[in-house]
């Protein structure tokens, strides 16, 4: 019985040790599977912020123009080559002009037809006015004649009425025969009918006169002439547009400078959306750089600065021509531009330039400095990641002066400490890191 209990106890102990061993192996395995974060590092050094702060910039042309045609077409010839010096107004390239020339001819023909129609309309209108005026005169004369006829018919009626009364009195007295009475009555009826006819003739004459005047007014309105004149103006605009399109087939330089890029070729289709030639003006050149908010206070438009161009081993004074009031959100610095005369053309785009501001001084007391990009800010505090034995530790630091590239460290680090300068945004305190070489 005791032997069985002892055997059972030994078995349980062995089972516990086995489970514990497996657990340890799993923890080791999980730890070994934790991926190291690739980072780049630098060593904390002593120096002065001013000496380390030499602002670095690059040269760029003061003007860059990409030239494309205003119309679609096939390139017939390119008149410039890469690196060629050109003057404003020089021909850069030409497009095939056959279709555009035909369009001009067609527009010219349309314009000629519109002009002919206008002349014909004006001539017809003139004839119509003359005819209408003649009709007005005729109908007016007819009114005068009708009025005279009416006056005569009225007088004749009055005479016939008086004669009829006189004959009637004589007839009743037996002094004239019946036939005379009948003649007098017939004459009166004829006079009444003549008066009515005269009134109708006058009314017709007045109606004809009114119609003639309306016709004259319509012709004088020149509606047809105005339409023809508008057609001429429209055809003239179309002709001018066609001529402009033909002129646009010859593309000229908008500025003086140097040809920095030729993307087209003879026979290639060109369009307003695709630049064919690029022109740059490199006199003067511009240094495009960034400065910190501390340096921003001392930099003003028009101030003189000293430049050094390592590629040419040249030093030169230049002028600040532009200072942006808005910080670059990625670089956390303010863009500036510095103008450098370049009459000989020895300065080339993208050359590196070191800028020394007048506020920079020598003889400063040395302190610890780190690249500005290594310093992170969180809830009003500043941190760097310190690397010790492939482990990144989040260390709070206090900082002093800053430039666009460097930050002074007052507390939190020591000389020769290794800190992360790239990849720190992916780290947490105690993260495992894999140090990569700086490219």
C-alpha positions in Angstrom: 0.0 0.0 0.0 2.8 2.4 0.9 4.6 1.4 -2.3 1.6 2.3 -4.4 1.3 5.7 -2.7 5.0 6.4 -3.3 4.7 5.4 -6.9 1.7 7.7 -7.4 3.5 10.6 -5.7 6.5 10.2 -8.0 4.3 10.1 -11.1 2.5 13.3 -10.1 5.8 15.1 -9.5 7.2 14.0 -12.8 4.0 15.2 -14.6 4.3 18.6 -12.9 7.9 19.0 -13.9 7.0 18.1 -17.5 4.2 20.7 -17.7 6.5 23.3 -16.2 9.2 22.6 -18.7 6.9 22.9 -21.6 5.6 26.2 -20.4 9.1 27.6 -20.1 9.9 26.4 -23.6 6.8 28.1 -25.0 7.8 31.4 -23.3 11.3 31.2 -24.7 9.8 30.4 -28.1 7.4 33.3 -28.0 10.2 35.7 -26.9 12.4 34.5 -29.7 9.6 35.2 -32.2 9.2 38.9 -31.2 10.5 40.8 -34.2 13.1 43.5 -33.8 12.3 46.9 -35.2 14.8 48.1 -37.8 16.2 51.5 -36.9 19.1 53.8 -37.7 21.1 55.4 -34.9 23.6 58.1 -34.2 25.9 58.9 -31.3 25.3 61.9 -29.1 28.1 64.4 -29.5 29.3 67.7 -28.1 29.1 70.9 -30.1 27.3 74.2 -30.5 23.9 74.4 -32.0 25.0 77.4 -34.1 28.0 75.5 -35.6 25.9 72.4 -36.3 23.1 74.4 -37.7 24.5 75.3 -41.1 21.3 75.5 -43.1 21.4 73.2 -46.1 19.5 73.9 -49.2 19.4 73.1 -52.9 19.6 75.3 -56.0 16.6 75.6 -58.3 15.8 77.7 -61.4 13.9 80.9 -60.6 11.5 80.0 -63.5 10.4 76.7 -64.9 7.9 76.6 -67.8 6.5 73.5 -69.4 5.3 74.3 -72.9 2.5 72.4 -74.6 0.5 73.3 -77.7 -2.9 74.9 -77.5 -4.3 72.6 -80.1 -4.1 68.9 -80.8 -1.9 67.9 -83.7 1.1 65.9 -85.1 4.6 67.4 -84.4 6.1 68.3 -87.8 9.4 69.7 -86.5 11.2 70.5 -83.2 13.4 73.5 -83.6 15.3 73.3 -80.3 17.7 70.9 -78.5 18.5 70.0 -74.9 20.6 72.7 -73.3 20.0 75.3 -76.0 19.9 78.9 -74.9 16.7 80.5 -76.3 15.1 83.9 -76.3 11.4 84.7 -75.7 9.5 84.4 -79.0 11.9 81.9 -80.5 10.1 79.0 -82.3 10.2 75.8 -80.2 8.2 73.4 -82.4 5.6 73.3 -85.1 2.6 71.1 -85.7 1.3 69.8 -89.0 -0.8 72.7 -90.5 -2.7 71.0 -93.3 -6.0 70.5 -91.5 -5.8 73.8 -89.8 -5.1 75.6 -93.1 -8.1 73.9 -94.6 -10.2 75.1 -91.7 -9.1 78.6 -92.4 -10.1 78.3 -96.0 -13.5 76.9 -95.0 -14.1 79.7 -92.5 -13.0 82.3 -95.1 -15.5 80.9 -97.6 -18.3 81.1 -95.0 -17.4 84.7 -94.3 -17.4 85.6 -98.0 -20.9 84.0 -98.3 -22.2 85.9 -95.3 -20.9 89.2 -96.7 -22.5 88.5 -100.1 -25.8 87.8 -98.4 -25.6 91.0 -96.4 -25.0 93.0 -99.6 -27.9 91.3 -101.3 -30.1 91.9 -98.3 -29.2 95.5 -98.1 -29.9 95.9 -101.9 -33.2 94.2 -101.6 -34.1 96.3 -98.6 -33.2 99.5 -100.5 -35.4 98.5 -103.4 -38.2 97.5 -101.1 -38.0 100.9 -99.3 -38.2 102.7 -102.7 -41.2 100.6 -103.7 -43.0 101.0 -100.4 -42.4 104.8 -100.5 -43.8 104.9 -104.0 -46.9 103.0 -102.9 -47.4 105.4 -100.0 -47.3 108.3 -102.4 -49.7 106.7 -104.8 -52.2 105.8 -102.1 -52.0 109.2 -100.6 -52.8 110.7 -104.1 -55.7 108.3 -104.3 -57.0 109.6 -101.0 -56.8 113.2 -102.3 -58.7 112.2 -105.5 -61.3 110.3 -103.5 -61.8 113.2 -101.2 -62.3 115.5 -104.3 -64.7 112.9 -105.8 -66.6 112.8 -102.5 -66.9 116.6 -102.4 -68.2 116.6 -106.0 -70.7 113.8 -105.3 -71.9 115.7 -102.2 -72.4 118.9 -104.2 -74.2 116.9 -107.0 -76.5 115.3 -104.4 -77.4 118.7 -103.0 -78.0 120.0 -106.5 -80.2 117.0 -107.4 -82.2 117.4 -104.2 -82.8 121.1 -104.9 -83.8 120.3 -108.5 -86.1 117.5 -107.4 -87.9 119.8 -104.9 -88.3 122.5 -107.6 -89.7 120.1 -110.2 -92.0 118.6 -107.7 -93.6 121.9 -106.9 -94.0 122.7 -110.6 -95.4 119.2 -111.2 -98.0 119.6 -108.4 -99.0 123.0 -109.9 -99.4 121.3 -113.3 -96.7 123.3 -114.9 -94.5 120.4 -115.9 -95.3 117.0 -117.3 -94.8 113.7 -115.4 -91.8 112.8 -117.4 -89.9 115.8 -116.0 -90.8 114.7 -112.5 -89.5 111.2 -113.1 -86.2 112.6 -114.5 -85.7 114.7 -111.4 -86.3 111.7 -109.1 -83.9 109.5 -111.2 -81.2 112.2 -111.1 -81.6 112.4 -107.2 -81.2 108.6 -106.9 -78.1 108.6 -109.1 -76.6 111.5 -107.1 -77.2 109.5 -103.8 -75.6 106.4 -105.3 -72.6 108.4 -106.6 -72.1 109.8 -103.1 -72.1 106.3 -101.6 -69.6 105.2 -104.2 -67.4 108.2 -103.5 -67.5 107.4 -99.7 -66.5 103.8 -100.4 -63.6 104.9 -102.7 -62.3 107.3 -100.0 -62.4 104.5 -97.4 -60.6 102.1 -99.7 -58.0 104.7 -100.5 -57.4 105.4 -96.7 -57.1 101.6 -96.1 -54.6 101.2 -98.9 -52.6 104.2 -97.5 -52.4 102.6 -94.1 -51.2 99.3 -95.5 -48.6 101.1 -97.6 -47.3 102.9 -94.5 -47.1 99.6 -92.5 -45.2 98.0 -95.4 -42.8 100.9 -95.5 -42.2 100.7 -91.7 -41.6 96.9 -92.0 -39.1 97.4 -94.8 -37.4 100.3 -92.9 -37.0 98.0 -89.9 -34.3 96.1 -91.9 -35.0 92.9 -90.0 -33.4 90.9 -92.8 -30.4 93.1 -93.0 -29.8 92.8 -89.3 -29.9 89.0 -89.5 -27.5 89.1 -92.4 -25.2 91.5 -90.5 -25.2 89.1 -87.5 -24.3 86.2 -89.8 -21.3 88.2 -91.1 -20.1 88.9 -87.5 -20.5 85.2 -86.6 -18.6 84.2 -89.7 -15.9 86.7 -88.9 -15.4 85.3 -85.4 -15.2 81.8 -86.8 -12.6 82.9 -89.4 -10.5 84.6 -86.7 -10.6 81.5 -84.5 -9.5 79.4 -87.4 -6.6 81.8 -88.0 -5.7 81.7 -84.3 -5.7 77.9 -84.4 -3.4 77.9 -87.4 -1.1 80.4 -85.6 -1.1 78.2 -82.5 0.4 75.4 -84.6 3.7 77.3 -84.3 4.7 77.2 -80.7 7.0 79.9 -79.4 9.0 80.4 -76.2 7.0 82.3 -73.5 10.3 83.2 -71.6 14.0 83.4 -72.3 16.1 80.6 -70.8 17.6 77.2 -71.4 15.9 74.1 -72.8 16.0 71.6 -69.9 13.7 68.9 -71.3 12.5 67.8 -74.8 9.8 65.1 -74.5 8.3 65.2 -78.1 9.6 63.9 -81.4 8.8 64.5 -85.0 5.6 62.6 -86.0 4.4 62.3 -82.4 0.9 63.5 -81.5 0.9 66.4 -79.1 -1.9 67.8 -77.0 -2.5 70.6 -74.5 -2.3 68.1 -71.7 1.3 66.8 -72.5 4.2 69.2 -72.3 6.7 68.9 -75.2 9.4 71.3 -74.1 10.5 72.6 -70.7 12.4 75.9 -70.3 14.2 77.1 -67.2 15.6 80.5 -66.3 18.7 80.0 -64.2 19.9 83.6 -63.8 19.4 84.2 -61.0 19.2 80.8 -59.3 17.2 80.2 -56.1 18.4 78.4 -53.0 15.4 76.6 -51.4 16.0 75.9 -47.7 14.2 75.6 -44.4 14.8 77.4 -41.1 13.6 76.7 -37.5 11.2 78.9 -35.6 14.1 80.3 -33.6 16.0 81.3 -36.8 12.8 82.7 -38.3 13.0 85.7 -35.9 16.3 86.8 -37.4 15.6 86.2 -41.1 14.1 89.1 -43.0 13.3 89.7 -46.7 16.2 91.4 -48.4 18.8 90.5 -45.8 22.3 89.3 -47.0 23.5 85.8 -46.2 26.7 84.0 -46.9 26.6 80.8 -49.0 29.0 78.0 -49.6 28.7 75.7 -52.6 30.7 72.5 -51.9 30.6 71.2 -55.5 32.2 74.4 -56.8 34.3 75.1 -53.7 32.8 78.6 -53.9 31.6 81.1 -51.4 29.2 83.9 -52.3 26.9 86.5 -50.8 23.3 86.4 -51.7 19.9 87.9 -50.8 16.9 86.4 -49.1 14.0 87.0 -51.5 11.1 85.0 -49.9 10.2 83.8 -46.4 7.1 81.7 -45.9 5.0 82.6 -42.9 3.6 79.0 -42.8 5.6 76.0 -41.4 6.2 72.9 -43.4 4.2 70.3 -41.5 6.5 67.5 -42.3 9.9 69.2 -41.8 8.6 71.4 -38.9 10.5 74.3 -40.4 9.8 77.4 -42.5 10.6 77.5 -46.3 12.8 80.4 -47.5 14.3 81.3 -50.9 17.6 83.0 -51.5 18.5 84.6 -54.9 22.0 84.1 -56.4 23.2 85.8 -59.6 24.3 83.2 -62.2 25.5 85.1 -65.3 28.0 82.4 -66.3 25.6 79.5 -65.8 28.1 77.6 -63.6 25.4 77.1 -60.9 23.3 74.0 -61.7 19.9 72.9 -60.3 19.9 70.6 -57.3 23.5 71.6 -56.2 23.7 71.5 -52.4 24.3 74.9 -50.8 25.3 75.6 -47.2 23.7 78.9 -45.8 25.2 80.9 -43.0 22.9 83.4 -41.4 24.4 86.6 -40.0 23.0 85.7 -36.6 25.3 82.7 -36.3 28.4 83.3 -34.1 31.5 81.5 -33.1 32.9 80.8 -29.7 29.8 79.4 -28.2 30.1 77.0 -25.2 29.8 73.5 -26.3 26.9 71.3 -25.2 25.3 68.0 -26.2 23.5 68.2 -29.6 21.3 65.6 -31.4 19.5 65.6 -34.7 16.2 67.4 -34.4 14.4 64.5 -36.0 15.4 62.2 -33.1 13.4 64.2 -30.6 9.7 63.3 -30.1 7.1 65.3 -28.3 4.3 63.8 -26.2 1.9 65.6 -23.9 4.2 68.6 -23.6 7.3 66.5 -22.8 10.1 65.6 -25.1 11.7 62.1 -25.5 14.4 60.2 -27.4 14.9 56.5 -27.6 18.3 55.4 -26.1 19.7 52.1 -27.4 21.4 49.7 -24.9 22.1 46.1 -25.9 19.6 46.1 -28.8 16.8 47.5 -26.5 15.3 50.9 -27.1 14.5 52.8 -23.9 12.3 55.8 -23.9 14.2 58.6 -22.1 12.8 62.1 -21.3 15.1 65.0 -22.1 15.1 68.7 -21.6 16.1 70.8 -24.7 17.6 74.2 -25.4 18.3 76.0 -28.7 17.1 74.5 -31.9 17.7 74.9 -35.6 16.1 73.2 -38.6 18.5 70.3 -38.1 19.9 70.2 -34.6 18.6 70.4 -31.0 20.6 71.2 -27.9 20.2 68.6 -25.0 20.4 70.0 -21.5 19.5 66.9 -19.5 18.7 63.2 -20.1 21.6 62.1 -22.2 25.3 61.8 -22.0 28.1 62.1 -24.6 28.5 59.0 -26.8 25.0 57.7 -26.0 23.4 55.9 -29.0 20.0 57.2 -29.9 17.5 56.3 -32.6 17.2 58.8 -35.5 15.0 56.9 -37.9 12.3 54.4 -37.1 11.5 55.8 -33.6 7.8 56.3 -34.4 7.5 52.5 -34.5 9.0 52.0 -31.1 7.7 51.6 -27.6 9.7 51.6 -24.4 11.8 48.5 -24.1 11.3 47.5 -27.8 13.9 45.3 -29.3 15.7 46.9 -32.2 17.8 45.9 -35.1 20.4 48.6 -36.0 20.8 49.3 -39.7 23.5 51.2 -41.5 22.8 54.8 -42.4 22.5 55.2 -46.2 
